[in-house]
Amino acid sequence: MQHIDHIRLSPDGEKLVILDQSLLPGSVRYIELTTAEEMYEAIKSLRVRGAPAIGIFAGFAMYVLSRSMSRGSHGEFAREFFEVSAYLNSSRPTAVNLSWALRRMERVVSEGAGLAADALENRLLAEAQAILDEDIGMCARISEHGLSLLKPGDGVLTHCNAGPMATSRYGTAIGPLILGAERGIKLRAFADETRPLLQGARLTSYELQNAGVDVTLICDNMASVVMKNGWVQFCFVGCDRVAANGDTANKIGTSGVAILAKHYGIPFYVLGPTSTIDLNCPSGDRIEIEQRDGEEIRSMWYTRPMAPAGVRCYNPAFDVTDHTLISGIITEKGICRPPYTESLAKLFK
């Protein structure tokens, strides 16, 4: 069995153990989760985050929870399993990997009506492990495809966090940089801090620095300056959902980076596994955008609030980048180019 350090089962399989990403980089702490409520909260509070990582988490979470469900009959077990799955699925609506992984686990239950309880439990564990194993392979291939675009000395600007902690290994958007460092290829990274939750500052710069990549942290509103200075040759970002026409939902601020890149003539690439592509969603207009608590803007990270008490806040977690701004979508199967209605559909034939 392959393992990743930030999401793993306890030795007895009774608990899901995760690295609490909300505390990084100041504190490295692992927490044990045993209930559906704890797992819901871990997703909602971004203790586990990143679309592929959430999918991996969901698979192992449903396995752990299944071990304490009713064994009276398959029908009783299935009803409880599907109820808990729907509950976890409601924690974050934008990232498609959560529902994708939960559907895979549900299918195991639906097809296991004639199995003994132990056999069904083993199949659930195998499916969760398959989700992880597949992601490890996908991230490696995405990183290879992304690295093929780069030459030594190139500068890459990224937004939010799409590294190993948001996936399995290497990551998506920063995977090519980490793979390049492994091979001795000198590349430069510019990481947007990514307000208001600072994933770029807390996580991306942390991962890239640990991987030996030359990384510079910038505020979100500095992206235009570094592009104008000629320090950026590519923009690489991750994605939480890709619509059939190539519109992509990613962390808030991504669409602004894409607009700036177009102005300065810088190629803008979206990197993600095919599990983030939703061909049933025709365009970005149909992607539900998660709205988060205004306190993340007013008071989070500050010793005292930095905004007037009670001021109205608008805090969408994601925005949608129009497909016309995207140079290519890099998946484990290769690089898709416009028109995306054709190139994305071909991936599934």
C-alpha positions in Angstrom: 0.0 0.0 0.0 1.2 3.5 -0.8 0.8 6.1 1.9 1.0 9.9 2.1 2.0 11.6 5.3 -0.8 14.2 5.5 -3.7 11.8 5.1 -3.4 8.3 6.6 -5.2 5.6 8.5 -4.3 4.8 12.1 -2.6 1.3 12.5 -5.9 -0.2 13.6 -7.9 1.4 10.8 -10.3 3.0 13.3 -9.2 6.6 12.8 -8.3 8.9 10.0 -5.2 10.9 10.8 -4.5 14.2 9.0 -2.0 17.0 9.1 -4.0 20.1 10.2 -3.1 22.5 7.4 -4.9 25.4 9.1 -2.0 25.6 11.6 0.9 25.6 9.1 3.6 26.8 8.9 3.8 27.8 12.5 2.7 24.5 14.0 2.9 20.9 12.6 0.1 19.0 14.3 -1.7 15.8 13.3 -5.3 15.2 14.4 -7.3 12.0 14.6 -10.8 11.9 13.3 -13.4 9.2 14.1 -16.9 10.8 13.6 -18.7 12.2 10.5 -19.0 15.5 12.3 -15.3 15.7 12.9 -14.6 14.9 9.2 -17.2 17.4 8.0 -15.6 20.1 10.2 -12.1 19.2 8.9 -13.2 19.8 5.3 -15.2 22.9 6.1 -12.5 24.5 8.3 -9.8 23.7 5.7 -7.8 21.4 8.0 -7.7 19.2 4.9 -7.9 21.2 1.6 -7.1 21.0 -2.1 -9.5 19.3 -4.5 -7.5 16.0 -5.0 -6.7 15.8 -1.3 -10.3 16.2 -0.3 -11.2 13.3 -2.7 -8.5 11.1 -1.1 -9.7 12.2 2.4 -13.3 11.4 1.5 -12.5 7.9 0.4 -10.7 6.9 3.6 -13.2 8.8 5.7 -16.1 6.7 4.3 -14.1 3.6 5.0 -13.5 4.5 8.6 -17.1 5.5 9.1 -18.4 2.4 7.5 -16.8 0.2 10.2 -19.2 1.5 12.8 -22.3 1.4 10.7 -25.2 -1.1 11.1 -24.6 -4.6 10.0 -28.2 -5.8 10.3 -28.7 -6.0 6.6 -27.1 -4.7 3.5 -30.1 -2.4 3.0 -29.7 -0.8 6.4 -26.0 -0.4 5.9 -26.4 1.2 2.5 -29.0 3.7 3.7 -26.7 4.8 6.5 -23.7 4.9 4.2 -25.5 7.1 1.6 -26.8 9.4 4.3 -23.3 10.0 5.7 -21.9 10.4 2.2 -24.5 13.1 1.4 -23.6 14.9 4.7 -19.9 15.0 3.9 -20.6 16.1 0.3 -22.4 19.2 1.6 -19.3 20.5 3.4 -17.8 22.2 0.3 -19.9 22.5 -2.9 -17.3 23.8 -5.5 -14.6 21.2 -5.7 -15.9 18.3 -7.8 -13.4 15.7 -6.4 -15.3 15.4 -3.2 -18.5 14.2 -4.9 -16.5 12.2 -7.4 -14.7 10.2 -4.7 -17.9 9.8 -2.6 -19.7 8.4 -5.7 -16.9 5.8 -6.2 -17.3 4.7 -2.6 -21.1 4.6 -3.0 -20.8 2.4 -6.1 -18.8 -0.2 -4.1 -21.7 -0.4 -1.6 -24.3 -0.6 -4.4 -22.5 -3.4 -6.1 -21.7 -5.3 -2.9 -25.2 -6.4 -1.9 -24.3 -10.1 -1.8 -21.0 -9.7 0.1 -20.3 -10.5 3.7 -19.7 -7.5 5.9 -15.9 -8.1 6.1 -15.6 -8.6 2.3 -17.5 -5.3 1.7 -15.3 -3.5 4.2 -12.2 -4.8 2.4 -13.6 -3.6 -0.9 -14.2 -0.1 0.5 -10.6 0.1 1.8 -9.3 -1.1 -1.6 -11.3 1.6 -3.4 -10.0 4.3 -1.0 -6.5 3.1 -1.6 -7.1 3.1 -5.4 -8.2 6.8 -5.3 -4.9 7.6 -3.5 -2.7 5.4 -5.8 -4.3 6.9 -8.9 -3.7 10.4 -7.7 -0.1 9.8 -7.0 0.3 8.6 -10.6 -1.7 11.4 -12.0 0.3 14.1 -10.2 3.6 12.6 -11.4 2.3 12.7 -15.0 0.8 16.2 -14.7 4.2 17.4 -13.3 6.0 15.8 -16.3 3.7 17.5 -18.8 4.0 20.9 -17.1 7.8 20.6 -16.8 8.0 20.0 -20.6 7.0 23.6 -21.1 9.7 25.1 -19.0 13.4 25.8 -19.5 16.1 26.6 -16.9 15.8 30.1 -15.5 12.0 30.5 -16.2 9.9 32.2 -13.6 6.5 30.7 -12.8 3.8 32.6 -10.9 1.2 30.6 -9.0 -1.8 31.4 -6.9 -3.2 29.5 -3.9 -1.8 26.1 -3.1 -1.7 23.1 -5.4 1.3 21.2 -4.1 1.8 17.9 -2.3 -0.4 18.8 0.7 -3.3 19.6 -1.7 -2.9 16.3 -3.5 -0.8 13.3 -2.9 2.7 13.7 -4.3 4.3 16.6 -6.2 1.0 18.4 -6.6 -0.5 19.9 -9.7 0.3 23.6 -10.3 3.6 23.5 -8.4 4.4 19.9 -9.3 6.6 20.9 -12.3 8.6 23.1 -10.1 9.2 20.4 -7.5 10.0 17.8 -10.1 12.4 20.3 -11.8 14.2 20.8 -8.5 14.6 17.1 -8.1 16.3 17.0 -11.5 18.5 19.9 -10.8 16.7 22.3 -13.2 16.9 25.9 -11.8 13.5 27.6 -11.9 12.0 30.6 -10.0 8.6 30.7 -8.4 6.5 33.7 -7.4 3.8 32.7 -4.9 0.8 35.0 -4.4 0.0 35.1 -0.7 -3.7 34.4 -1.6 -5.9 36.4 0.7 -7.9 36.0 2.9 -6.7 32.5 4.0 -3.1 32.9 2.9 -2.7 29.5 1.4 0.1 30.8 -0.9 2.0 32.3 2.0 1.4 29.5 4.5 1.5 26.5 2.3 2.9 27.1 -1.2 6.0 29.0 -0.1 6.5 26.4 2.7 6.4 23.5 0.3 8.5 25.1 -2.4 11.2 26.3 0.1 11.3 22.8 1.6 11.7 21.3 -2.0 14.7 23.6 -2.7 12.9 25.8 -5.2 13.9 29.5 -5.5 10.6 31.0 -4.3 9.6 34.6 -3.7 6.4 35.4 -1.8 4.4 38.4 -3.0 1.1 40.0 -2.0 -1.7 39.3 -4.4 -1.7 42.9 -5.7 2.0 42.6 -6.7 1.4 40.1 -9.5 1.2 42.9 -12.1 4.5 44.4 -11.1 6.5 41.1 -11.3 4.9 40.4 -14.7 5.8 43.9 -16.0 9.3 43.4 -14.8 9.7 40.4 -17.0 10.3 38.0 -14.1 7.4 35.7 -15.0 7.3 33.5 -18.2 4.4 31.3 -17.2 1.5 31.2 -14.8 0.6 27.8 -13.4 -2.6 27.4 -11.2 -4.6 24.5 -10.0 -8.4 24.0 -10.3 -11.3 22.8 -8.2 -13.7 22.2 -11.2 -13.4 22.5 -14.9 -16.5 23.0 -17.0 -17.0 21.4 -20.4 -16.2 24.6 -22.2 -12.9 25.0 -20.3 -14.0 27.6 -17.7 -12.3 26.8 -14.5 -13.1 27.4 -10.8 -10.1 28.0 -8.6 -9.2 30.0 -5.5 -10.5 33.6 -5.4 -8.1 35.8 -7.3 -7.2 33.4 -10.0 -9.3 35.1 -12.7 -7.4 38.4 -11.9 -4.1 36.7 -12.5 -5.4 35.3 -15.8 -6.5 38.8 -17.0 -3.1 40.3 -16.0 -1.3 37.4 -17.8 -3.2 38.1 -21.0 -2.3 41.8 -20.8 1.4 41.0 -20.5 1.3 38.2 -23.1 2.2 35.5 -20.5 0.9 31.9 -21.1 -1.6 31.0 -18.4 -2.0 27.2 -17.7 -4.4 25.3 -15.5 -3.2 22.0 -14.0 -5.4 19.3 -12.6 -6.4 15.7 -12.9 -9.2 14.6 -15.1 -11.2 13.9 -12.0 -11.7 17.7 -11.7 -13.3 17.9 -15.2 -17.1 18.0 -15.0 -18.5 17.5 -18.5 -22.0 17.7 -17.1 -21.3 21.3 -16.3 -21.6 23.2 -19.6 -19.9 26.5 -18.4 -18.5 28.3 -15.4 -21.9 30.0 -14.9 -23.2 26.7 -13.6 -20.5 26.2 -10.9 -21.8 26.8 -7.4 -19.3 29.2 -5.6 -18.9 28.6 -1.9 -19.5 31.7 0.3 -17.4 31.9 3.5 -17.6 33.8 6.8 -16.7 37.5 6.6 -14.6 37.1 9.7 -11.9 35.6 7.5 -11.5 39.1 6.1 -12.3 41.2 9.1 -10.3 39.6 11.9 -8.5 36.3 10.9 -4.7 36.4 11.4 -4.9 39.7 13.2 -4.3 40.2 17.0 -7.1 42.7 16.8 -9.7 43.3 14.0 -8.5 45.3 11.1 -11.9 46.4 9.9 -14.8 48.2 11.5 -17.1 46.0 13.6 -20.1 44.9 11.7 -18.9 46.0 8.2 -20.5 43.9 5.4 -18.1 41.5 3.8 -18.3 39.6 0.5 -16.1 36.5 0.8 -16.4 34.0 -2.1 -13.9 31.1 -1.8 -13.5 30.8 -5.6 -13.8 32.6 -8.9 -14.2 31.3 -12.4 -11.6 32.0 -15.1 -13.0 32.3 -18.5 -11.7 29.7 -21.0 -10.7 32.4 -23.4 -7.9 33.4 -20.9 -6.5 29.9 -20.6 -3.5 28.8 -22.8 -3.9 25.2 -21.9 -5.3 22.7 -19.4 -2.7 20.2 -18.3 -4.0 16.8 -17.1 -2.3 13.5 -16.6 -3.3 12.6 -20.1 -1.6 15.5 -21.7 -2.1 19.2 -22.5 -5.6 20.2 -23.8 -5.8 23.3 -26.1 -8.7 25.3 -27.3 -11.4 24.6 -28.3 -11.9 23.0 -25.0 -15.3 21.6 -25.8 -13.5 19.2 -28.1 -10.1 18.6 -26.4 -11.7 17.9 -23.0 -14.3 15.6 -24.4 -11.6 13.6 -26.1 -10.0 12.8 -22.8 -13.0 10.6 -21.9 -13.4 8.7 -25.2 
